[in-house]
Amino acid sequence: MSESVYKIIDMVGSSTISWEEAAQSAVKAAGLSLRDLRIAEVDKLDMIIEDGKGVIYRARVKLSFKILSD
């Protein structure tokens, strides 16, 4: 039976367009230095407000990637 080990990290992405774009930003940034990304779980959404309007969307994402496999 094959065994694998995964590590989970938190990343925060931001976007002026949407929460989806913010989450994609976090995944893209992680992909620059990590390989074998497997799962992205959106953990928290928030936004920065200026003058009564949401101007920056932020997504905290838990990312898992494989670090060991048989």
C-alpha positions as CSV (number, residue, x, y, z in Angstrom):
1,M,0.0,0.0,0.0
2,S,1.3,3.4,-0.9
3,E,1.6,6.0,1.8
4,S,1.9,9.8,1.4
5,V,2.5,12.7,3.7
6,Y,1.1,16.2,3.1
7,K,1.9,19.5,4.7
8,I,-0.8,22.2,5.1
9,I,0.1,25.9,5.1
10,D,-2.0,29.1,5.3
11,M,-1.8,31.8,2.6
12,V,-3.7,35.1,2.3
13,G,-4.4,36.4,-1.2
14,S,-5.9,39.7,-2.1
15,S,-7.7,41.2,-5.1
16,T,-9.5,44.4,-6.0
17,I,-11.9,42.3,-8.1
18,S,-13.3,39.4,-6.1
19,W,-12.8,36.8,-3.4
20,E,-12.4,34.2,-6.0
21,E,-9.6,36.2,-7.6
22,A,-8.0,36.6,-4.1
23,A,-8.0,32.9,-3.5
24,Q,-6.5,32.3,-7.0
25,S,-3.8,34.8,-6.1
26,A,-2.8,32.8,-3.0
27,V,-2.7,29.5,-5.0
28,K,-0.7,31.1,-7.8
29,A,1.8,32.6,-5.3
30,A,2.2,29.3,-3.5
31,G,2.8,27.5,-6.8
32,L,5.9,29.6,-7.5
33,S,7.8,27.8,-4.8
34,L,5.8,24.7,-4.0
35,R,5.2,21.6,-6.1
36,D,2.4,19.0,-5.9
37,L,-0.2,21.4,-4.6
38,R,-3.3,19.2,-4.0
39,I,-6.1,21.0,-2.1
40,A,-7.1,24.6,-1.5
41,E,-9.6,25.2,1.2
42,V,-10.9,28.7,1.6
43,D,-10.9,29.3,5.4
44,K,-11.9,32.9,5.8
45,L,-13.1,35.8,3.6
46,D,-12.8,39.5,4.5
47,M,-12.5,42.8,2.8
48,I,-10.8,46.2,3.4
49,I,-13.3,49.0,3.4
50,E,-12.6,52.6,2.4
51,D,-15.3,55.3,2.2
52,G,-18.0,52.8,2.9
53,K,-17.1,50.5,0.0
54,G,-15.2,47.2,-0.1
55,V,-12.0,48.0,-2.0
56,I,-9.8,44.9,-1.4
57,Y,-11.1,41.4,-1.1
58,R,-9.0,38.9,0.9
59,A,-9.1,35.2,1.1
60,R,-7.3,33.0,3.7
61,V,-6.6,29.7,2.1
62,K,-5.3,26.4,3.5
63,L,-3.1,24.7,1.0
64,S,-1.9,21.1,1.1
65,F,1.0,19.7,-0.8
66,K,2.7,16.4,-0.9
67,I,6.1,16.1,0.8
68,L,6.6,12.4,0.9
69,S,5.3,9.3,-1.0
70,D,6.3,5.7,-1.4
